[in-house]
Amino acid sequence: MYTCKTCGTNAKEPGHLCNPCQDKGRCTFCDQDDVDTRHMCGTKLAGLKFVCGECGRVATSPDQLCKPDKILEGENAL
């Protein structure tokens, strides 16, 4: 379990925090090895659907953010 140094939120993975630690691992989207928490592959980019209302981080699911908001698409985004 990892704890965010900024907001105190707990997460199972270090990249799911406002202020992630510098651990490196394998990307669960493209399987690339030795990537940091800010790695952004095309597969992950296509799946981004949420943004954190606290820190602005983007994610593929709401449970990866402290204050998730759905990213609006198309006409709703204006």
All heavy atoms as a GROMACS GRO file, in nm:
protein
  581
    1MET      N    1   0.085  -0.118   0.000
    1MET     CA    2   0.000   0.000   0.000
    1MET      C    3   0.089   0.124   0.000
    1MET      O    4   0.188   0.130   0.070
    1MET     CB    5  -0.089  -0.003   0.125
    1MET     CG    6  -0.193   0.105   0.128
    1MET     SD    7  -0.321   0.099   0.003
    1MET     CE    8  -0.417  -0.040   0.053
    2TYR      N    9   0.054   0.221  -0.081
    2TYR     CA   10   0.128   0.347  -0.092
    2TYR      C   11   0.040   0.461  -0.042
    2TYR      O   12  -0.081   0.458  -0.057
    2TYR     CB   13   0.167   0.374  -0.237
    2TYR     CG   14   0.259   0.270  -0.294
    2TYR    CD1   15   0.210   0.156  -0.357
    2TYR    CD2   16   0.397   0.284  -0.284
    2TYR    CE1   17   0.295   0.060  -0.408
    2TYR    CE2   18   0.483   0.188  -0.336
    2TYR     CZ   19   0.431   0.076  -0.397
    2TYR     OH   20   0.516  -0.018  -0.449
    3THR      N   21   0.101   0.561   0.020
    3THR     CA   22   0.029   0.678   0.070
    3THR      C   23   0.083   0.803   0.002
    3THR      O   24   0.204   0.825  -0.004
    3THR     CB   25   0.046   0.692   0.223
    3THR    OG1   26  -0.002   0.572   0.285
    3THR    CG2   27  -0.034   0.810   0.276
    4CYS      N   28  -0.009   0.886  -0.050
    4CYS     CA   29   0.029   1.010  -0.117
    4CYS      C   30   0.086   1.109  -0.016
    4CYS      O   31   0.027   1.132   0.090
    4CYS     CB   32  -0.091   1.071  -0.187
    4CYS     SG   33  -0.052   1.223  -0.274
    5LYS      N   34   0.201   1.168  -0.049
    5LYS     CA   35   0.265   1.265   0.040
    5LYS      C   36   0.190   1.399   0.039
    5LYS      O   37   0.208   1.480   0.128
    5LYS     CB   38   0.409   1.288  -0.005
    5LYS     CG   39   0.495   1.165   0.002
    5LYS     CD   40   0.631   1.191  -0.062
    5LYS     CE   41   0.705   1.061  -0.082
    5LYS     NZ   42   0.824   1.079  -0.163
    6THR      N   43   0.106   1.422  -0.062
    6THR     CA   44   0.035   1.549  -0.075
    6THR      C   45  -0.101   1.546  -0.006
    6THR      O   46  -0.132   1.632   0.076
    6THR     CB   47   0.015   1.585  -0.224
    6THR    OG1   48   0.144   1.591  -0.286
    6THR    CG2   49  -0.055   1.719  -0.239
    7CYS      N   50  -0.186   1.445  -0.039
    7CYS     CA   51  -0.323   1.445   0.012
    7CYS      C   52  -0.353   1.334   0.113
    7CYS      O   53  -0.459   1.332   0.173
    7CYS     CB   54  -0.422   1.437  -0.104
    7CYS     SG   55  -0.425   1.276  -0.186
    8GLY      N   56  -0.261   1.238   0.130
    8GLY     CA   57  -0.280   1.132   0.227
    8GLY      C   58  -0.362   1.014   0.177
    8GLY      O   59  -0.385   0.919   0.250
    9THR      N   60  -0.405   1.015   0.051
    9THR     CA   61  -0.482   0.906  -0.007
    9THR      C   62  -0.396   0.781  -0.017
    9THR      O   63  -0.277   0.790  -0.045
    9THR     CB   64  -0.534   0.945  -0.147
    9THR    OG1   65  -0.620   1.056  -0.133
    9THR    CG2   66  -0.610   0.831  -0.212
   10ASN      N   67  -0.455   0.663   0.004
   10ASN     CA   68  -0.385   0.536  -0.008
   10ASN      C   69  -0.416   0.473  -0.143
   10ASN      O   70  -0.527   0.489  -0.194
   10ASN     CB   71  -0.425   0.439   0.103
   10ASN     CG   72  -0.378   0.488   0.237
   10ASN    OD1   73  -0.267   0.534   0.252
   10ASN    ND2   74  -0.464   0.478   0.337
   11ALA      N   75  -0.321   0.401  -0.201
   11ALA     CA   76  -0.340   0.332  -0.328
   11ALA      C   77  -0.259   0.204  -0.331
   11ALA      O   78  -0.158   0.192  -0.263
   11ALA     CB   79  -0.298   0.423  -0.443
   12LYS      N   80  -0.305   0.109  -0.412
   12LYS     CA   81  -0.234  -0.018  -0.426
   12LYS      C   82  -0.111  -0.005  -0.515
   12LYS      O   83  -0.019  -0.084  -0.506
   12LYS     CB   84  -0.328  -0.124  -0.485
   12LYS     CG   85  -0.439  -0.162  -0.391
   12LYS     CD   86  -0.529  -0.266  -0.454
   12LYS     CE   87  -0.645  -0.297  -0.362
   12LYS     NZ   88  -0.737  -0.393  -0.422
   13GLU      N   89  -0.111   0.096  -0.605
   13GLU     CA   90   0.001   0.117  -0.696
   13GLU      C   91   0.053   0.259  -0.679
   13GLU      O   92  -0.025   0.352  -0.659
   13GLU     CB   93  -0.043   0.094  -0.840
   13GLU     CG   94  -0.087  -0.050  -0.865
   13GLU     CD   95  -0.131  -0.071  -1.008
   13GLU    OE1   96  -0.061  -0.022  -1.099
   13GLU    OE2   97  -0.234  -0.136  -1.028
   14PRO      N   98   0.184   0.282  -0.690
   14PRO     CA   99   0.240   0.415  -0.666
   14PRO      C  100   0.198   0.521  -0.766
   14PRO      O  101   0.195   0.639  -0.734
   14PRO     CB  102   0.392   0.392  -0.672
   14PRO     CG  103   0.408   0.268  -0.754
   14PRO     CD  104   0.287   0.184  -0.724
   15GLY      N  105   0.158   0.482  -0.887
   15GLY     CA  106   0.119   0.579  -0.989
   15GLY      C  107  -0.020   0.635  -0.970
   15GLY      O  108  -0.061   0.726  -1.038
   16HIS      N  109  -0.096   0.580  -0.876
   16HIS     CA  110  -0.234   0.624  -0.856
   16HIS      C  111  -0.245   0.726  -0.744
   16HIS      O  112  -0.342   0.728  -0.669
   16HIS     CB  113  -0.324   0.504  -0.825
   16HIS     CG  114  -0.328   0.405  -0.936
   16HIS    ND1  115  -0.388   0.283  -0.927
   16HIS    CD2  116  -0.277   0.410  -1.063
   16HIS    CE1  117  -0.376   0.218  -1.039
   16HIS    NE2  118  -0.307   0.293  -1.123
   17LEU      N  119  -0.146   0.812  -0.732
   17LEU     CA  120  -0.142   0.914  -0.627
   17LEU      C  121  -0.111   1.050  -0.687
   17LEU      O  122  -0.051   1.059  -0.794
   17LEU     CB  123  -0.034   0.878  -0.524
   17LEU     CG  124  -0.046   0.742  -0.456
   17LEU    CD1  125   0.079   0.713  -0.376
   17LEU    CD2  126  -0.169   0.737  -0.368
   18CYS      N  127  -0.154   1.157  -0.620
   18CYS     CA  128  -0.123   1.294  -0.667
   18CYS      C  129   0.028   1.314  -0.679
   18CYS      O  130   0.077   1.373  -0.774
   18CYS     CB  131  -0.172   1.398  -0.567
   18CYS     SG  132  -0.345   1.392  -0.528
   19ASN      N  133   0.100   1.264  -0.579
   19ASN     CA  134   0.244   1.281  -0.571
   19ASN      C  135   0.306   1.141  -0.567
   19ASN      O  136   0.345   1.094  -0.460
   19ASN     CB  137   0.279   1.361  -0.445
   19ASN     CG  138   0.425   1.398  -0.438
   19ASN    OD1  139   0.501   1.369  -0.527
   19ASN    ND2  140   0.462   1.461  -0.329
   20PRO      N  141   0.315   1.072  -0.682
   20PRO     CA  142   0.360   0.933  -0.681
   20PRO      C  143   0.508   0.918  -0.647
   20PRO      O  144   0.587   1.008  -0.672
   20PRO     CB  145   0.334   0.887  -0.824
   20PRO     CG  146   0.334   1.011  -0.904
   20PRO     CD  147   0.285   1.120  -0.814
   21CYS      N  148   0.542   0.803  -0.589
   21CYS     CA  149   0.683   0.776  -0.562
   21CYS      C  150   0.751   0.739  -0.693
   21CYS      O  151   0.687   0.724  -0.795
   21CYS     CB  152   0.697   0.665  -0.458
   21CYS     SG  153   0.631   0.507  -0.508
   22GLN      N  154   0.878   0.726  -0.693
   22GLN     CA  155   0.954   0.705  -0.816
   22GLN      C  156   0.978   0.558  -0.847
   22GLN      O  157   1.071   0.525  -0.919
   22GLN     CB  158   1.088   0.781  -0.806
   22GLN     CG  159   1.071   0.931  -0.792
   22GLN     CD  160   0.986   0.992  -0.903
   22GLN    OE1  161   1.006   0.965  -1.019
   22GLN    NE2  162   0.890   1.073  -0.865
   23ASP      N  163   0.893   0.467  -0.797
   23ASP     CA  164   0.907   0.325  -0.828
   23ASP      C  165   0.890   0.303  -0.978
   23ASP      O  166   0.814   0.373  -1.043
   23ASP     CB  167   0.802   0.243  -0.754
   23ASP     CG  168   0.828   0.236  -0.605
   23ASP    OD1  169   0.924   0.299  -0.560
   23ASP    OD2  170   0.752   0.168  -0.535
   24LYS      N  171   0.961   0.204  -1.031
   24LYS     CA  172   0.946   0.168  -1.172
   24LYS      C  173   0.893   0.026  -1.179
   24LYS      O  174   0.913  -0.055  -1.091
   24LYS     CB  175   1.080   0.178  -1.244
   24LYS     CG  176   1.127   0.322  -1.256
   24LYS     CD  177   1.239   0.336  -1.353
   24LYS     CE  178   1.271   0.484  -1.368
   24LYS     NZ  179   1.337   0.513  -1.490
   25GLY      N  180   0.821  -0.002  -1.287
   25GLY     CA  181   0.764  -0.135  -1.304
   25GLY      C  182   0.724  -0.160  -1.447
   25GLY      O  183   0.769  -0.091  -1.538
   26ARG      N  184   0.635  -0.255  -1.468
   26ARG     CA  185   0.589  -0.291  -1.601
   26ARG      C  186   0.454  -0.223  -1.626
   26ARG      O  187   0.368  -0.223  -1.541
   26ARG     CB  188   0.574  -0.442  -1.611
   26ARG     CG  189   0.533  -0.491  -1.748
   26ARG     CD  190   0.538  -0.642  -1.757
   26ARG     NE  191   0.672  -0.696  -1.744
   26ARG     CZ  192   0.762  -0.703  -1.843
   26ARG    NH1  193   0.732  -0.659  -1.962
   26ARG    NH2  194   0.881  -0.754  -1.822
   27CYS      N  195   0.437  -0.167  -1.746
   27CYS     CA  196   0.312  -0.101  -1.783
   27CYS      C  197   0.203  -0.208  -1.800
   27CYS      O  198   0.221  -0.305  -1.873
   27CYS     CB  199   0.328  -0.022  -1.912
   27CYS     SG  200   0.176   0.056  -1.970
   28THR      N  201   0.088  -0.190  -1.734
   28THR     CA  202  -0.021  -0.286  -1.745
   28THR      C  203  -0.099  -0.269  -1.875
   28THR      O  204  -0.183  -0.351  -1.908
   28THR     CB  205  -0.117  -0.272  -1.626
   28THR    OG1  206  -0.165  -0.137  -1.620
   28THR    CG2  207  -0.050  -0.307  -1.496
   29PHE      N  208  -0.072  -0.164  -1.952
   29PHE     CA  209  -0.141  -0.140  -2.077
   29PHE      C  210  -0.062  -0.190  -2.198
   29PHE      O  211  -0.116  -0.254  -2.286
   29PHE     CB  212  -0.172   0.009  -2.094
   29PHE     CG  213  -0.271   0.059  -1.994
   29PHE    CD1  214  -0.230   0.110  -1.873
   29PHE    CD2  215  -0.407   0.054  -2.021
   29PHE    CE1  216  -0.321   0.155  -1.780
   29PHE    CE2  217  -0.500   0.099  -1.928
   29PHE     CZ  218  -0.456   0.150  -1.807
   30CYS      N  219   0.069  -0.159  -2.205
   30CYS     CA  220   0.150  -0.197  -2.322
   30CYS      C  221   0.257  -0.300  -2.289
   30CYS      O  222   0.330  -0.343  -2.376
   30CYS     CB  223   0.214  -0.074  -2.384
   30CYS     SG  224   0.345   0.001  -2.283
   31ASP      N  225   0.270  -0.336  -2.161
   31ASP     CA  226   0.365  -0.437  -2.114
   31ASP      C  227   0.511  -0.396  -2.125
   31ASP      O  228   0.600  -0.479  -2.115
   31ASP     CB  229   0.341  -0.571  -2.186
   31ASP     CG  230   0.387  -0.689  -2.102
   31ASP    OD1  231   0.373  -0.683  -1.978
   31ASP    OD2  232   0.436  -0.788  -2.160
   32GLN      N  233   0.538  -0.267  -2.147
   32GLN     CA  234   0.677  -0.219  -2.151
   32GLN      C  235   0.736  -0.230  -2.011
   32GLN      O  236   0.670  -0.199  -1.912
   32GLN     CB  237   0.682  -0.076  -2.200
   32GLN     CG  238   0.823  -0.022  -2.211
   32GLN     CD  239   0.827   0.120  -2.266
   32GLN    OE1  240   0.735   0.162  -2.334
   32GLN    NE2  241   0.932   0.192  -2.236
   33ASP      N  242   0.860  -0.271  -2.002
   33ASP     CA  243   0.928  -0.289  -1.873
   33ASP      C  244   1.001  -0.162  -1.832
   33ASP      O  245   1.038  -0.080  -1.916
   33ASP     CB  246   1.027  -0.405  -1.884
   33ASP     CG  247   1.076  -0.451  -1.749
   33ASP    OD1  248   1.009  -0.425  -1.647
   33ASP    OD2  249   1.182  -0.515  -1.743
   34ASP      N  250   1.020  -0.145  -1.702
   34ASP     CA  251   1.100  -0.037  -1.645
   34ASP      C  252   1.045   0.103  -1.678
   34ASP      O  253   1.117   0.190  -1.724
   34ASP     CB  254   1.246  -0.048  -1.691
   34ASP     CG  255   1.341   0.029  -1.600
   34ASP    OD1  256   1.312   0.041  -1.479
   34ASP    OD2  257   1.444   0.079  -1.649
   35VAL      N  258   0.914   0.124  -1.656
   35VAL     CA  259   0.852   0.254  -1.680
   35VAL      C  260   0.820   0.320  -1.546
   35VAL      O  261   0.794   0.252  -1.447
   35VAL     CB  262   0.724   0.242  -1.765
   35VAL    CG1  263   0.757   0.194  -1.905
   35VAL    CG2  264   0.621   0.152  -1.699
   36ASP      N  265   0.822   0.453  -1.543
   36ASP     CA  266   0.788   0.522  -1.419
   36ASP      C  267   0.638   0.551  -1.416
   36ASP      O  268   0.564   0.518  -1.507
   36ASP     CB  269   0.872   0.649  -1.401
   36ASP     CG  270   0.842   0.756  -1.504
   36ASP    OD1  271   0.738   0.751  -1.573
   36ASP    OD2  272   0.925   0.848  -1.515
   37THR      N  273   0.593   0.614  -1.310
   37THR     CA  274   0.450   0.637  -1.288
   37THR      C  275   0.390   0.736  -1.387
   37THR      O  276   0.270   0.743  -1.400
   37THR     CB  277   0.426   0.689  -1.145
   37THR    OG1  278   0.503   0.808  -1.126
   37THR    CG2  279   0.464   0.586  -1.042
   38ARG      N  280   0.472   0.810  -1.459
   38ARG     CA  281   0.421   0.908  -1.555
   38ARG      C  282   0.423   0.856  -1.699
   38ARG      O  283   0.392   0.928  -1.793
   38ARG     CB  284   0.500   1.038  -1.544
   38ARG     CG  285   0.491   1.098  -1.406
   38ARG     CD  286   0.534   1.241  -1.405
   38ARG     NE  287   0.560   1.298  -1.276
   38ARG     CZ  288   0.477   1.310  -1.175
   38ARG    NH1  289   0.357   1.262  -1.185
   38ARG    NH2  290   0.510   1.366  -1.063
   39HIS      N  291   0.457   0.728  -1.718
   39HIS     CA  292   0.459   0.665  -1.850
   39HIS      C  293   0.321   0.674  -1.915
   39HIS      O  294   0.220   0.646  -1.853
   39HIS     CB  295   0.500   0.518  -1.834
   39HIS     CG  296   0.479   0.435  -1.956
   39HIS    ND1  297   0.560   0.441  -2.067
   39HIS    CD2  298   0.384   0.343  -1.986
   39HIS    CE1  299   0.518   0.356  -2.158
   39HIS    NE2  300   0.411   0.296  -2.112
   40MET      N  301   0.315   0.718  -2.042
   40MET     CA  302   0.188   0.732  -2.111
   40MET      C  303   0.199   0.667  -2.249
   40MET      O  304   0.251   0.726  -2.343
   40MET     CB  305   0.152   0.879  -2.125
   40MET     CG  306   0.014   0.903  -2.177
   40MET     SD  307  -0.120   0.847  -2.071
   40MET     CE  308  -0.096   0.952  -1.929
   41CYS      N  309   0.150   0.544  -2.262
   41CYS     CA  310   0.153   0.475  -2.390
   41CYS      C  311   0.022   0.504  -2.465
   41CYS      O  312  -0.074   0.554  -2.407
   41CYS     CB  313   0.170   0.324  -2.371
   41CYS     SG  314   0.037   0.247  -2.276
   42GLY      N  315   0.016   0.472  -2.592
   42GLY     CA  316  -0.102   0.499  -2.673
   42GLY      C  317  -0.226   0.428  -2.622
   42GLY      O  318  -0.336   0.483  -2.624
   43THR      N  319  -0.210   0.305  -2.575
   43THR     CA  320  -0.324   0.229  -2.525
   43THR      C  321  -0.382   0.294  -2.400
   43THR      O  322  -0.504   0.304  -2.386
   43THR     CB  323  -0.280   0.084  -2.492
   43THR    OG1  324  -0.214   0.030  -2.605
   43THR    CG2  325  -0.398  -0.002  -2.457
   44LYS      N  326  -0.298   0.340  -2.311
   44LYS     CA  327  -0.345   0.406  -2.191
   44LYS      C  328  -0.410   0.540  -2.225
   44LYS      O  329  -0.516   0.573  -2.174
   44LYS     CB  330  -0.229   0.429  -2.093
   44LYS     CG  331  -0.273   0.488  -1.961
   44LYS     CD  332  -0.156   0.496  -1.865
   44LYS     CE  333  -0.199   0.546  -1.729
   44LYS     NZ  334  -0.088   0.552  -1.636
   45LEU      N  335  -0.348   0.615  -2.314
   45LEU     CA  336  -0.401   0.744  -2.355
   45LEU      C  337  -0.543   0.731  -2.411
   45LEU      O  338  -0.631   0.811  -2.379
   45LEU     CB  339  -0.308   0.809  -2.458
   45LEU     CG  340  -0.343   0.949  -2.503
   45LEU    CD1  341  -0.341   1.046  -2.386
   45LEU    CD2  342  -0.244   0.996  -2.609
   46ALA      N  343  -0.566   0.629  -2.491
   46ALA     CA  344  -0.698   0.608  -2.551
   46ALA      C  345  -0.804   0.573  -2.447
   46ALA      O  346  -0.922   0.599  -2.467
   46ALA     CB  347  -0.690   0.497  -2.655
   47GLY      N  348  -0.762   0.517  -2.332
   47GLY     CA  349  -0.856   0.475  -2.230
   47GLY      C  350  -0.884   0.577  -2.120
   47GLY      O  351  -0.961   0.551  -2.030
   48LEU      N  352  -0.821   0.695  -2.127
   48LEU     CA  353  -0.839   0.795  -2.021
   48LEU      C  354  -0.981   0.848  -2.022
   48LEU      O  355  -1.030   0.899  -2.122
   48LEU     CB  356  -0.740   0.910  -2.038
   48LEU     CG  357  -0.593   0.870  -2.024
   48LEU    CD1  358  -0.503   0.991  -2.050
   48LEU    CD2  359  -0.565   0.812  -1.887
   49LYS      N  360  -1.049   0.835  -1.908
   49LYS     CA  361  -1.189   0.877  -1.898
   49LYS      C  362  -1.217   0.964  -1.776
   49LYS      O  363  -1.326   1.017  -1.761
   49LYS     CB  364  -1.278   0.753  -1.892
   49LYS     CG  365  -1.259   0.660  -2.010
   49LYS     CD  366  -1.389   0.616  -2.066
   49LYS     CE  367  -1.373   0.518  -2.178
   49LYS     NZ  368  -1.331   0.570  -2.302
   50PHE      N  369  -1.118   0.978  -1.686
   50PHE     CA  370  -1.140   1.052  -1.562
   50PHE      C  371  -1.025   1.148  -1.533
   50PHE      O  372  -0.912   1.124  -1.572
   50PHE     CB  373  -1.155   0.955  -1.444
   50PHE     CG  374  -1.274   0.864  -1.459
   50PHE    CD1  375  -1.263   0.743  -1.523
   50PHE    CD2  376  -1.398   0.903  -1.413
   50PHE    CE1  377  -1.372   0.661  -1.541
   50PHE    CE2  378  -1.509   0.822  -1.430
   50PHE     CZ  379  -1.496   0.700  -1.493
   51VAL      N  380  -1.056   1.256  -1.465
   51VAL     CA  381  -0.957   1.355  -1.422
   51VAL      C  382  -0.979   1.382  -1.274
   51VAL      O  383  -1.093   1.382  -1.226
   51VAL     CB  384  -0.967   1.485  -1.506
   51VAL    CG1  385  -1.102   1.552  -1.489
   51VAL    CG2  386  -0.855   1.580  -1.471
   52CYS      N  387  -0.873   1.403  -1.200
   52CYS     CA  388  -0.884   1.431  -1.056
   52CYS      C  389  -0.917   1.579  -1.036
   52CYS      O  390  -0.847   1.666  -1.088
   52CYS     CB  391  -0.754   1.397  -0.985
   52CYS     SG  392  -0.762   1.425  -0.807
   53GLY      N  393  -1.022   1.608  -0.962
   53GLY     CA  394  -1.062   1.744  -0.932
   53GLY      C  395  -0.969   1.812  -0.833
   53GLY      O  396  -0.972   1.933  -0.815
   54GLU      N  397  -0.880   1.735  -0.771
   54GLU     CA  398  -0.785   1.788  -0.673
   54GLU      C  399  -0.651   1.824  -0.736
   54GLU      O  400  -0.602   1.934  -0.721
   54GLU     CB  401  -0.763   1.684  -0.562
   54GLU     CG  402  -0.679   1.731  -0.447
   54GLU     CD  403  -0.750   1.832  -0.358
   54GLU    OE1  404  -0.874   1.828  -0.350
   54GLU    OE2  405  -0.681   1.916  -0.299
   55CYS      N  406  -0.592   1.730  -0.812
   55CYS     CA  407  -0.456   1.751  -0.864
   55CYS      C  408  -0.447   1.757  -1.015
   55CYS      O  409  -0.343   1.789  -1.069
   55CYS     CB  410  -0.363   1.642  -0.812
   55CYS     SG  411  -0.400   1.477  -0.878
   56GLY      N  412  -0.554   1.720  -1.087
   56GLY     CA  413  -0.553   1.726  -1.233
   56GLY      C  414  -0.500   1.602  -1.302
   56GLY      O  415  -0.495   1.595  -1.424
   57ARG      N  416  -0.460   1.502  -1.226
   57ARG     CA  417  -0.410   1.378  -1.284
   57ARG      C  418  -0.522   1.309  -1.362
   57ARG      O  419  -0.638   1.316  -1.324
   57ARG     CB  420  -0.359   1.287  -1.172
   57ARG     CG  421  -0.291   1.164  -1.221
   57ARG     CD  422  -0.238   1.084  -1.102
   57ARG     NE  423  -0.168   0.969  -1.152
   57ARG     CZ  424  -0.038   0.962  -1.168
   57ARG    NH1  425   0.038   1.062  -1.132
   57ARG    NH2  426   0.018   0.854  -1.217
   58VAL      N  427  -0.490   1.240  -1.471
   58VAL     CA  428  -0.589   1.167  -1.550
   58VAL      C  429  -0.575   1.018  -1.526
   58VAL      O  430  -0.467   0.970  -1.490
   58VAL     CB  431  -0.577   1.201  -1.700
   58VAL    CG1  432  -0.621   1.343  -1.726
   58VAL    CG2  433  -0.436   1.177  -1.751
   59ALA      N  434  -0.685   0.942  -1.547
   59ALA     CA  435  -0.683   0.798  -1.520
   59ALA      C  436  -0.788   0.726  -1.604
   59ALA      O  437  -0.880   0.789  -1.659
   59ALA     CB  438  -0.709   0.772  -1.372
   60THR      N  439  -0.776   0.595  -1.610
   60THR     CA  440  -0.870   0.513  -1.684
   60THR      C  441  -0.989   0.470  -1.599
   60THR      O  442  -1.091   0.431  -1.653
   60THR     CB  443  -0.800   0.387  -1.740
   60THR    OG1  444  -0.740   0.316  -1.632
   60THR    CG2  445  -0.695   0.425  -1.842
   61SER      N  446  -0.978   0.478  -1.468
   61SER     CA  447  -1.091   0.443  -1.381
   61SER      C  448  -1.094   0.536  -1.260
   61SER      O  449  -0.989   0.587  -1.218
   61SER     CB  450  -1.083   0.297  -1.337
   61SER     OG  451  -0.975   0.277  -1.250
   62PRO      N  452  -1.211   0.561  -1.203
   62PRO     CA  453  -1.224   0.657  -1.095
   62PRO      C  454  -1.152   0.617  -0.966
   62PRO      O  455  -1.112   0.703  -0.889
   62PRO     CB  456  -1.375   0.666  -1.072
   62PRO     CG  457  -1.431   0.541  -1.127
   62PRO     CD  458  -1.339   0.501  -1.239
   63ASP      N  459  -1.133   0.487  -0.944
   63ASP     CA  460  -1.068   0.443  -0.820
   63ASP      C  461  -0.918   0.472  -0.819
   63ASP      O  462  -0.851   0.451  -0.719
   63ASP     CB  463  -1.094   0.294  -0.796
   63ASP     CG  464  -1.041   0.204  -0.905
   63ASP    OD1  465  -1.033   0.249  -1.022
   63ASP    OD2  466  -1.010   0.088  -0.874
   64GLN      N  467  -0.865   0.527  -0.929
   64GLN     CA  468  -0.723   0.562  -0.936
   64GLN      C  469  -0.698   0.708  -0.897
   64GLN      O  470  -0.585   0.753  -0.901
   64GLN     CB  471  -0.671   0.537  -1.078
   64GLN     CG  472  -0.680   0.392  -1.120
   64GLN     CD  473  -0.647   0.372  -1.266
   64GLN    OE1  474  -0.663   0.462  -1.348
   64GLN    NE2  475  -0.601   0.253  -1.301
   65LEU      N  476  -0.802   0.781  -0.860
   65LEU     CA  477  -0.790   0.924  -0.831
   65LEU      C  478  -0.853   0.958  -0.696
   65LEU      O  479  -0.942   0.889  -0.648
   65LEU     CB  480  -0.860   1.005  -0.941
   65LEU     CG  481  -0.811   0.980  -1.083
   65LEU    CD1  482  -0.905   1.044  -1.183
   65LEU    CD2  483  -0.670   1.030  -1.100
   66CYS      N  484  -0.807   1.068  -0.634
   66CYS     CA  485  -0.861   1.111  -0.505
   66CYS      C  486  -1.002   1.171  -0.519
   66CYS      O  487  -1.090   1.140  -0.441
   66CYS     CB  488  -0.775   1.216  -0.436
   66CYS     SG  489  -0.614   1.250  -0.496
   67LYS      N  490  -1.020   1.258  -0.619
   67LYS     CA  491  -1.150   1.323  -0.643
   67LYS      C  492  -1.183   1.310  -0.792
   67LYS      O  493  -1.165   1.404  -0.868
   67LYS     CB  494  -1.145   1.470  -0.603
   67LYS     CG  495  -1.137   1.493  -0.453
   67LYS     CD  496  -1.129   1.640  -0.420
   67LYS     CE  497  -1.267   1.701  -0.436
   67LYS     NZ  498  -1.268   1.844  -0.399
   68PRO      N  499  -1.230   1.192  -0.835
   68PRO     CA  500  -1.251   1.169  -0.978
   68PRO      C  501  -1.371   1.245  -1.036
   68PRO      O  502  -1.475   1.256  -0.972
   68PRO     CB  503  -1.276   1.018  -0.986
   68PRO     CG  504  -1.325   0.980  -0.852
   68PRO     CD  505  -1.261   1.074  -0.755
   69ASP      N  506  -1.352   1.299  -1.155
   69ASP     CA  507  -1.457   1.361  -1.235
   69ASP      C  508  -1.448   1.299  -1.373
   69ASP      O  509  -1.338   1.279  -1.425
   69ASP     CB  510  -1.438   1.512  -1.247
   69ASP     CG  511  -1.468   1.586  -1.119
   69ASP    OD1  512  -1.563   1.548  -1.048
   69ASP    OD2  513  -1.394   1.682  -1.089
   70LYS      N  514  -1.562   1.271  -1.434
   70LYS     CA  515  -1.562   1.212  -1.568
   70LYS      C  516  -1.518   1.317  -1.671
   70LYS      O  517  -1.560   1.432  -1.664
   70LYS     CB  518  -1.701   1.161  -1.602
   70LYS     CG  519  -1.702   1.077  -1.727
   70LYS     CD  520  -1.826   0.991  -1.733
   70LYS     CE  521  -1.823   0.914  -1.861
   70LYS     NZ  522  -1.810   0.776  -1.846
   71ILE      N  523  -1.432   1.278  -1.764
   71ILE     CA  524  -1.390   1.366  -1.872
   71ILE      C  525  -1.504   1.370  -1.973
   71ILE      O  526  -1.547   1.267  -2.022
   71ILE     CB  527  -1.260   1.317  -1.938
   71ILE    CG1  528  -1.144   1.323  -1.840
   71ILE    CG2  529  -1.228   1.398  -2.064
   71ILE    CD1  530  -1.014   1.264  -1.891
   72LEU      N  531  -1.549   1.489  -2.004
   72LEU     CA  532  -1.660   1.504  -2.099
   72LEU      C  533  -1.607   1.499  -2.241
   72LEU      O  534  -1.498   1.547  -2.270
   72LEU     CB  535  -1.732   1.636  -2.075
   72LEU     CG  536  -1.792   1.652  -1.936
   72LEU    CD1  537  -1.853   1.791  -1.922
   72LEU    CD2  538  -1.896   1.547  -1.910
   73GLU      N  539  -1.686   1.441  -2.331
   73GLU     CA  540  -1.645   1.428  -2.470
   73GLU      C  541  -1.742   1.500  -2.563
   73GLU      O  542  -1.856   1.525  -2.526
   73GLU     CB  543  -1.642   1.279  -2.509
   73GLU     CG  544  -1.544   1.199  -2.428
   73GLU     CD  545  -1.547   1.051  -2.467
   73GLU    OE1  546  -1.588   1.020  -2.580
   73GLU    OE2  547  -1.509   0.970  -2.384
   74GLY      N  548  -1.697   1.532  -2.681
   74GLY     CA  549  -1.782   1.590  -2.784
   74GLY      C  550  -1.845   1.720  -2.744
   74GLY      O  551  -1.782   1.807  -2.686
   75GLU      N  552  -1.972   1.738  -2.774
   75GLU     CA  553  -2.045   1.861  -2.748
   75GLU      C  554  -2.054   1.894  -2.599
   75GLU      O  555  -2.060   2.008  -2.559
   75GLU     CB  556  -2.186   1.853  -2.806
   75GLU     CG  557  -2.186   1.848  -2.957
   75GLU     CD  558  -2.327   1.834  -3.012
   75GLU    OE1  559  -2.423   1.863  -2.939
   75GLU    OE2  560  -2.340   1.795  -3.129
   76ASN      N  561  -2.056   1.790  -2.515
   76ASN     CA  562  -2.065   1.810  -2.370
   76ASN      C  563  -1.939   1.873  -2.312
   76ASN      O  564  -1.941   1.926  -2.202
   76ASN     CB  565  -2.092   1.678  -2.298
   76ASN     CG  566  -2.227   1.621  -2.333
   76ASN    OD1  567  -2.321   1.695  -2.359
   76ASN    ND2  568  -2.237   1.490  -2.336
   77ALA      N  569  -1.828   1.866  -2.384
   77ALA     CA  570  -1.701   1.918  -2.334
   77ALA      C  571  -1.695   2.070  -2.340
   77ALA      O  572  -1.611   2.132  -2.278
   77ALA     CB  573  -1.585   1.860  -2.414
   78LEU      N  574  -1.780   2.134  -2.417
   78LEU     CA  575  -1.777   2.279  -2.430
   78LEU      C  576  -1.840   2.340  -2.314
   78LEU      O  577  -1.869   2.391  -2.239
   78LEU     CB  578  -1.850   2.323  -2.558
   78LEU     CG  579  -1.789   2.266  -2.686
   78LEU    CD1  580  -1.877   2.303  -2.804
   78LEU    CD2  581  -1.649   2.316  -2.709
   0.00000   0.00000   0.00000
